[in-house]
Amino acid sequence: MRPLRPHARRWPLHPQLGVLESLSSWLQRIAQLYGLSVTDLVRHNLGEASAQLADTAEEALDWDPPIAVLAALAERTGAELGQLRRMTMAGWVPWLTDTLAPDDGQDLFDTYVRQDSVLLAPGEAGLNHAGRWRSWKGPWLPAQPMRRTCPLCAAAPERGTALTWRLPLMVSCVEHGCRLEPVFEVAFAASQGNPMAPVPVNGHLAALDRRTQQGLAAGAVALPGRSVHVGVWFRLLRTLLDEVSMAPSRVGARSRATLEHVWQATGRPVRAGLTVWRPYEQLDWPLQEAMLHAAAVALRLAADRRITPRGTLGPAIAEPPHERVYDGDDPRRRPMAASDFATAINAWLDTARADPETARHMLRMLTAFDPSPANVAKQRHFLISQAGVPPEFLRLDLLPPRPHAAE
């Protein structure tokens, strides 16, 4: 089929954008509706913007296509420009990575990966020279292109491929709970009439992928300690992957025990057999998956308080310790015990020995029911001789007159 007419303002047919779908995947689905290749679709049907596309490869379309190209796509499909931008890697700067074109790879590594810590104490990770790896493009950006898909999603024409499936960030399709597989292997199996069967993933890895998916969809990730912005989540996870890839011999005794505990819980050898440190993005996919597994297990162990994260971001992945809260006073009054009564009387007498007003008030209380002169004299004598109240405090002429009885 020939390309669409160049002067066509809108494309009459286009599928809806998939959740977190990559731009190249969506354009592929559009091109299939018209019987075109993606190259013909974008080189001959975007007007003047087509001339700005120097490369129509999937990696280029998903990386940072010219804004004029995205604007032309928005005009012809009715999609919002911001939505199309988020279907590319450039649309996730600075949340996923700080920049797509770092001037200094080492500075980017130190800032993104080593500025904070999770399991290790601050500064314990030390230094590593990521800048010497010339093919290191930055955090999460693979050294070699990754093209993976979900076997179940691939079997549905209305489903696309997520942008994050092109990165060593996730192992599974969260919706179907199965492992992502190479696109070419899935397509070949389908062409042979023997579709690839979905393979379930480890439970810890599935939980890790669900958190990443939550962050991508909602902008925040709920962790045991607190919720964090998706940009913090990407950095926390990347730092954690860096820590579990370290040789235990380069850290202190407490951190060494923690790392060994994590790897023992994965059922894999320490560092999954890695002998020479390399940035995570430079590892082969089997090693990357092993590091993701270790990171997922570390998150579970920290949540269960079986390990203690000591880093600056450590409190986010562990539940805070339970703090005792004051239960409040018992609303039921308990009867005064004899010892309590004696203590109160003694305290009152101590005050009466030093305060004339208290002494006279005590005398009035003792004579309240019998104000006769004989009883007043009796109680006054008791307070002076037995309780030790000074006589001058109880002079009779200082006592207020008693009210006369009613006639």
Disulfide bonds with the S-S distance in Angstrom:
none
